[in-house]
C-alpha cells in the first residue's frame, strides 16, 4: 500500500510528477485563451453567461456580480466562454432561445452584435495565446538572458549534405535562404524544419562571400527534455573554440523585442510544419496529444520551473495557431463565416452553417483521435 501511495504522491510519481504539471500547463493556456474571448467580449458590450475551464459536469464554481458563472469542469481538455444567446460552447445562435430573450438580453447577445465585434471577440482567444508566449519569453530573457554561439563551422561530418555542398571548417554563415544569420541557433532554426528542401547559404570564407546549396537530411536526436525528435540537419558541427559562446543580458525593452521575434519564429515554424505535414512531408509521430503533453510537462517540471513555463509558452503558441485554422468549430472557422458576412452583407445560411459545422466537427474529432492514437499506440 505504501509503495502504491508513493508512486502517486511523491514528486517523481504519477500524480505530483506528471498529472499536476500537466493540469497546470493546460489550465494556464486554456485560461488565457478563454480570458481573451471574455475580456474583449465584455469590452464590446457582449453578455457572458459562463466561463469554464474544462468541459462536462461542473466541479466547483461561483457567480460574479454580472451574472457570469465561473467554473471548473470535470474534463480538463479545454474550456469555453458561453455568451448570451449561444446555443452551446461554440457561440452559435439558438433560434428557439432567441425568441425567449428579453429586450435587455437581446441587446447584449453575441449574435446580435456587429460583425466586427464578433470577429474581434473570437480572434482575441488566439491573440491572447500569442501574447502569453511573448510575456513568458520577455520575463525569461529579462531574468536569465541567453547564451549565443557564433555561426561558425568547426567540423563537417563525412558523407553529410554539408560535405557534398562544399562546406569547410572555418566557414561563417552569413545568410540562409535569404535570412540574415546572427548566431548558430539561427542556422539550426532554419535548417531543422526543412528536411528535403534545398537551402541556399551564403558563407564567409577567407574574407569572401561564397554561395553554397545543401539539402538537409532527417536526423534523430534528443531535445533538452530527453524526447526523441526528427529534424533536418546538414551535418556541420560547432564547438566552444570556434563558436565562442557568450551570455547576453537584456533590459526589459530589449527582452520584449527578443520575445516578439522568438514568438514570430515559433509561429512561422509551426505553420511550416503543418503545411509540410498536410502533404505528407513530416513524420506523423511528431504530433502528440494529451498523453504526450503530460509526459513533457512531467519532464519539464523535473528540469525546473523555468522549463515548465517555457512549455506553457510553446503550447500556448500551438493552441493559438490550431484555433486559427479555418475549420468550424475552431475560432478560425468562425472568422471565415464573419469574413463572408462582411463581404456579402448577410450571414451564412443556417443550412450551410450546419453542414459546415458537422464537417468541421468530424475533422476536429478525427484529428483528436489521430493524436490520441499516436500517443497510445502509433508511435
N, C-alpha and C positions, 0 to 999 in steps of 0.2 A: 504493500500500500504506500509506504514511504517513497519507494522508487517511482511509482506512478505519479505521486504528487510532485516529486522533484522534477520529473520530466515535463510537467506542465508549468510549474510555478517558479523555477529558478530562471535566471537571466539567459541561460542557454536552452531553456525548454521551449515547448511549443507555444505556450500562452504568452509569456513575457518576452521570449526571444523572437517570435515570428508574428503571432496574431496581433499583439498590441502595437508593434511598429507598423504593421500593415494597416490597421484601422486608423492610426494617427495620420499616416501619409494620405490615405484615401479621404479621410474626413476633412483634412485641411484643403485638399484640392477641390473636393466637391463643394465644401462650404464657400470657398472663394468664388467658384463658378456661379453658384446659385445666388450669392450675395451681389454679384454683378447684375443679374436679372432683377433682383429685388430692389436694389438702390436706384437703378436707372428707371425701373418701372414706377417706383414711388415718385421720383423726380418728375416723371412725365404725367403724374396725376392718376395712375392706374391703381385700383384697389387690389390688395393681396389677401387671399383667404388663408393660404397655408405656405409655410416654408419648412421643408422636410429634408433632413439628412437621412438617406435610406428610403426604401420602398416598403410597402406592405403594412402590417399592423403597427400601430404606434406603441412605442415602449414608454416614452415619457415626453411631456410637452407642457406648454403654457400658452395662454392668450395674452397678447400685448394690448395696450390701450387703444390701438387702431383696429382691433378685432382680428389680427393675424394670428393663426395658430402656429407656433414654433415647436417643432417636434423632432425626435429621433425615432426612426422606424426600424423594423426588425431586419430587413435585408440591406446590408450596408453597401451595396454595389451601385451607388449613385445617389441622386436626390432630385428634388424638384421645387419649383415655386408655382403655386396654383393661383392664378389671378381671378378676379371677379368675372363671371361669365364663362369660365373654362369648363369644358366637358370633362377633362381629365388632367393628367400631368403634362400634356403636350400642347397646351394653350390652343386647342381647337374649340370653336364655339359649340355650345349645347343649345340647339334650336328650341327644344321644349323648355329648358330652364330659362332661356332668353325671354320667353313670353311671360314668365313669372317674376322677372326682375322689376324692382321698384324704379321710379324715376331717378333716384339718387344712385342706385346700383348701376343702372344703365349708363349714367354719366361717367362712372369710373371703370366700367367693364373694359377688358382688354380689347375685344373685337370691335368696340365702337370708337376706338381711338384712330387718329390719322395714321396712315401707313408708315410715316417716318418715325412716329413714336413706337409703334410695334417693332419696326426693324431695329431701332436703336436699343430697345429693351432686350431683344433677342441676341443681338450682336454683343451686348455687354458681358454675357457669360464667358465666351471665349476670350474677349478682350481682357477681362479681369484675370483669367488664367495666365495670359502673357505678362500682364503687369506683375503678378505674383512672382513669376520667374525673374523678371527684371529686378524686383525688390530684393529677392533672395541673393542673386548674384552681386548686386550692389553692396549689400551688407557683408557678404563674404569677401569681396575684393577690398572693401574698406578695412575689414578686420584682419585679413590674412595676406592681402596682396596676391601675387602669383609668381611662380618660377617660370622663366623663359629660357630657351636654348636657341642659339644662333642656327640659322638654316643651312648647316654645313653637311657635307658628305665626308664621313670618316672612313667608311668601308662600303664596298659594293659586293653584294653576295654573288657567288659564282652561279651562272645559269639564270640569273634573275632578269626580269624585264629591264631593270636599270643597266645591267651589263650589256644586254643586247642593244640598248639605246645609245650606249657610249658614255655613260656617266663614269667619272673618275674621282678617286679620293682627292679632297681639297676643293671640289666644286662647291659653289654657294648658290642656292636657289634665289632667283630674283622674281620670277613670275611663274604661276601655274594656272593654265587655262585662262590667261589674261588677268588673273587676280594677283595683286601685289603680295609677296611673301615677306613677312617680318620675322617670323620665328619658325622653328622646326615643327611646332604644333600646327601652323598654318598648312604646311605641306601634308601632314598626316590627315588633317581635316578634309582637304580637297581630294586626296587620293583614296581615302578609306571608303568613300561611298560611290566610287566609280570603277569598280572591278569590271573589266571587259571593255571599258571605254578608253579610246586613245586620248592621252593628255599631252598637250604641248607645254614644254617647260623652257623657260629662259634661265640660263645659269651663268654665273660669273666665273671665268676660268682664266687665270693669268692676266687679269685686268681687261679681258674682252668678254663680251656677251656672246653666248653660244646657244642656239636653239636645238633642243632635243625632243623626241617624241617617244613616249613609253605607254604601254597598256598595262595597268595594274592587274595582278592575278589575285585570286581569292586565297587568303591565308586564315588559319585558325589561330587565335591567341586568347589569352586570359585578360579580362579587363581588370580594373582596380579592385573590384569586389570578388574576383575569382570566377566570374561567369565566362563560359566559352563563347566567343563571338567570331563571326566570319566577316572579314573586312578585306578591302582592296589594299595591295601593297606592291611597291615596285622593287623592293629589295635593297634600299640604301639604309645604312646604319650611321647614327651619330654617336659621339662619345663625349666625355667630360672635357678632354683636351681640345677637341675641335669646336664643340658646342658652347663652351664657356658659360655654363648655366649661371644665372643671376636672379636675385629676388627683387621684384619691383613692388613698390608700395604706391597706393593711390589715396588721394584725398576724396571726400565724398562725391564731389562733382566729377572727378576723373573716373571714379568707380562706377558712377551711374552711366557714363558714356561707354565704358567697357562692358557693363551689364547689358545695355541695349544691343551692342554689337554681338555679344555672345549669344543672346537670345535670338537675334536675327539669324546667326549661323545655324543654330539648332532648328529653327523653323524651316530654313532652306534645306537642310539635310533631311529632315523628316519628310518634307514634301517630295524631295528627290527619291527617298526610299520608297514612298507609297507609289510614285509613278513607276519606278522600276519593278516593284512587287506586282503591280497590276498587269504588267506584260511578262511576268514570269522570270525576271532577271535578278530576283533576290531570293535568298533561302527562306522558305516559309517558317522555319524554326526560329527565325529572328523575331517573329511576332509571338508575344505571350499574353496571357490573360491574368486573372486574379491570382492564380497559384504562383505564376512566375513573379508577379509584383510582390506577393507576400514573401517569397524567398529572397528577393532582392532587398526588401525592407528589413528583413531579419539580418542579412549580411551587413547592410548599411548601418543598422543600429549597433552591431558589434564593433564596427570600424570607428564609430564615434558619431556624436550628434550632428556635426557639420556634414557628414556623409549622408545622414538621413535627410537633412534639409536640402542637400543637393538633389537627392532622389525626388523630393517634393517638387523642386523646380523643374526637373526633367519630365516628370509625369504630368505636371501642370501644362507644359507646352504641348505634350502629346494629346491630352484631353481637349485642349483648345483647338488644335488642328482637326482632330477627329470630329468635333462638334460642328466645324465649319464645312464639312463635306456636304455637297448638295443632295442630301438624302433625307427625306422625312422619316421619322420624326425628329431628326437631329436639327440643331439650330440652323445649319446651312440650308436644309430643306425649307424651313420657314422663310428664310431670306430670299430664296428663289421665288416663292409664292408672292412675297411682298414686292419684289422687283417687277414681276409680271403685272401685279396690280398697279404699280406706279406708272408703268409704261402704257397699259391699255385702259387705265382709269376704271377698272372694275375688278373685283376679286375673282379668283379661280372658282369655277362652278363647284357646287358641293359634290356632284357625281365624280368629276375629275379629281378633286381633292381626296375623296375617299379611296379611289382607285390607286392614286399615287401613294397615299399613306399606307395602304395594305402592302403594296410592293416594297416600299421603303422599310416597313416593319419587318417584312420577310428577310430583306437583305441584312438588316441590323441583327436579327436573331441568328441568321446563318453565320454572320461574322463572329458573333459571340460563341456560337457552337464550335466554330473553327478554332478560335484561340483556346477554348476550354480543352478541345481535343489535343491541340498542341501541348498544353500544359500537362495533361494527364497521360496521354498515350502516344502522341505523334512524334515527339522529339526526345 
